[in-house]
Amino acid sequence: MRALGLASLLSLSASAQEPADLARGRTVYRDACETCHGRDGDGRGPSARELDPKPRNFVSGSFKFRSTESGERPLLDDVVRTVSTGIRGTWMPSFEKLMSPADLRAVSGYVLAFGPKGEVPERLVPASAELTVLPDSPAMRERGRALYESLKCGQCHGPEGRGDGPAASTAKNDLGEVTPPLDFTIGLYKGGSTPADVYRTFVTGLDGTPMPSYGDSLPKEEDRWALVHYVRSLSRSPGFFRWLFGPRTPWE
Amino acid sequence: MTDARRGMALATLLAALTASAEPHLAVREGFLCSQCHVNRSGGGKRNAFGANYSQTALPLWRPSGLGVVSPNLGEYVSVGADVRVQHVTVETVRTKFDGEWLEAQGGNTLRVPQANLYGELTIVRDHLSLYLDEKIGPEGASAREAAVLLYGLPYAGYAKAGRILLPFGLRLADDEAFIRQATGFNFGNQDLGVEVGAEPGPTFLTASLSNGTLGGTDDNERKQLCVTGGVRSRWGRLGGSYSWNDSTTAAGLVVRQVAGGFGTLNFGRLTLLSEGDVVIDTERPKGAPRTQVLQLAVHGEADLLITKGVAVRAAFGYHDPDLAVKNDHRTRLAMTLEVFPLPFLRVTATYILRNDIPQRVQGRQDVFLVQLHGFL
């Protein structure tokens, strides 16, 4: 019954894209995902207790990394991307080398089927390969710095992007846990560190976290890319002490 | 020393150079052992998270197209294994004591110090399973652990009953470390008993009640009690262990108490582990005065992750076999290069500088070993 239900839901979630193999997705999910995300996709697998941040609850339908509007479900390609690249700074590893493209799609489809159902949402941000990246330049970075200040990004991320803004200590996620804003100087971008990844994060926001969508605040493409280039420019190569004592992503 | 005694001394040393748990990995990641192992107090079969960790976080290279390897054979059965093959070179040592030359013959040999198969049969999902840790080598097959596991209890509680490894201190990989050797809490010494534990908040507590006969026949009168507890955070653990083992017989009183403390710290790539134990052996044979021997064993270890899949480790050990006797201590310094070249494969090269009093010449033999460790 459950498999039939999921199959019908999956056909909805992936109707605009190539359908995923649900049975295969279930097997891959059991082997790779269930221990953290739980058999029912509620983020409460047997290994979840020790993890920080906690594994995503797929049932809620709130996904951080999407190319859709804030509050919408992600597309199948969004989940494929996350499963493939992993999430830096967390225990979600990259499965790119472990799973075949077919398995990535199958397990991503199975993950989507846990969440709320409905029409396939519209893509807000084009796929990375289709995005036109405006070139980086000192002028763009200066424009980005001004936007960083006017949009009050420093309230959370700090005036120099160290994640130490005045609101940093009170920022909480949808589980009620304090979730420190990203320290741009370390550059462990959870949603990916390429210009296209950072662009997508600005435009769509990260659902379930205090990071809102800036798509409406930044209607001009030039402004979006200026902020992307400025924020990425804050990343510093680690010195010895940061290499030794600083945060690392275990699977990287 | 006769050839037979030389051979026996070498065999004893080689037998001790067996490893089974990797607490430095748990400390490095800020986890308890149970994050990766079915056995809540560590060692033995890895769970699904441990298998994922072995494929994603440990290896230097991840060949494409291997697929996700899982220990699960369906919904209710999962398996695992540890096989170690090592080449050991032991130094030949001659020392002069009391006008007489003493010699410990060295040698080099290829051996399989560990070949274990694991199985877990889930009876009630998330609550009850049967666990088997079967040693198939070296020297014949035997169950290292065979237990009924009950888990999913309040406060992350669990219970296990059967043939178990007793929970004491850090479960170091190296059974030749003095804190494993002198205390007797190592992977060669199991017992029949019951273990319960819980991990409420930042604390952890484990207690076992066993026959106290290292798995032998029990007279059903005296038991061994073993307790380990402490606090932990992302940055490390601080805890203590205590064991009471009463082996009194009609011939007289025999009691061994072991008390120790341990602490770990994790600073990103740098991991520190330490443990100190006091072993108190009390005997009072019938008609004879009471005697008490106190031993002290200390261990300190620093592990540095150079890059993903490559680490170096230095471990220091100190053992005083009788605190009442001066200058009878021995020391041990082990330096290890550890590489996980591929998923489920580890290669280590270890040089152990051993120092002991002149008359215990076997304890002065340095050892170099290269080990290949395949696991699931």
HADDOCK unambig.tbl for C-alpha pairs under 7 A between the chains (distance, minus, plus):
assign (segid A and resid 31 and name CA) (segid B and resid 68 and name CA) 6.81 0.50 0.50
assign (segid A and resid 31 and name CA) (segid B and resid 70 and name CA) 5.35 0.50 0.50
assign (segid A and resid 32 and name CA) (segid B and resid 52 and name CA) 6.80 0.50 0.50
assign (segid A and resid 32 and name CA) (segid B and resid 68 and name CA) 6.54 0.50 0.50
assign (segid A and resid 35 and name CA) (segid B and resid 48 and name CA) 6.10 0.50 0.50
assign (segid A and resid 35 and name CA) (segid B and resid 49 and name CA) 6.05 0.50 0.50
assign (segid A and resid 47 and name CA) (segid B and resid 35 and name CA) 6.20 0.50 0.50
assign (segid A and resid 47 and name CA) (segid B and resid 49 and name CA) 6.57 0.50 0.50
assign (segid A and resid 50 and name CA) (segid B and resid 31 and name CA) 6.75 0.50 0.50
assign (segid A and resid 93 and name CA) (segid B and resid 56 and name CA) 6.46 0.50 0.50
assign (segid A and resid 97 and name CA) (segid B and resid 62 and name CA) 6.72 0.50 0.50
assign (segid A and resid 97 and name CA) (segid B and resid 63 and name CA) 6.71 0.50 0.50
assign (segid A and resid 97 and name CA) (segid B and resid 64 and name CA) 4.48 0.50 0.50
assign (segid A and resid 97 and name CA) (segid B and resid 65 and name CA) 6.12 0.50 0.50
assign (segid A and resid 98 and name CA) (segid B and resid 64 and name CA) 6.18 0.50 0.50
assign (segid A and resid 98 and name CA) (segid B and resid 65 and name CA) 5.82 0.50 0.50
assign (segid A and resid 98 and name CA) (segid B and resid 66 and name CA) 5.74 0.50 0.50
assign (segid A and resid 98 and name CA) (segid B and resid 67 and name CA) 4.50 0.50 0.50
assign (segid A and resid 98 and name CA) (segid B and resid 68 and name CA) 5.40 0.50 0.50
assign (segid A and resid 99 and name CA) (segid B and resid 65 and name CA) 6.55 0.50 0.50
assign (segid A and resid 99 and name CA) (segid B and resid 67 and name CA) 5.13 0.50 0.50
assign (segid A and resid 99 and name CA) (segid B and resid 68 and name CA) 6.52 0.50 0.50
assign (segid A and resid 100 and name CA) (segid B and resid 65 and name CA) 6.38 0.50 0.50
assign (segid A and resid 244 and name CA) (segid B and resid 268 and name CA) 6.11 0.50 0.50
assign (segid A and resid 244 and name CA) (segid B and resid 269 and name CA) 5.40 0.50 0.50
assign (segid A and resid 244 and name CA) (segid B and resid 270 and name CA) 6.78 0.50 0.50
assign (segid A and resid 245 and name CA) (segid B and resid 267 and name CA) 5.11 0.50 0.50
assign (segid A and resid 245 and name CA) (segid B and resid 268 and name CA) 4.48 0.50 0.50
assign (segid A and resid 245 and name CA) (segid B and resid 269 and name CA) 6.24 0.50 0.50
assign (segid A and resid 246 and name CA) (segid B and resid 268 and name CA) 5.74 0.50 0.50
assign (segid A and resid 247 and name CA) (segid B and resid 268 and name CA) 6.15 0.50 0.50
assign (segid A and resid 250 and name CA) (segid B and resid 57 and name CA) 5.32 0.50 0.50
assign (segid A and resid 251 and name CA) (segid B and resid 56 and name CA) 5.22 0.50 0.50
assign (segid A and resid 251 and name CA) (segid B and resid 57 and name CA) 3.73 0.50 0.50
assign (segid A and resid 252 and name CA) (segid B and resid 57 and name CA) 6.93 0.50 0.50
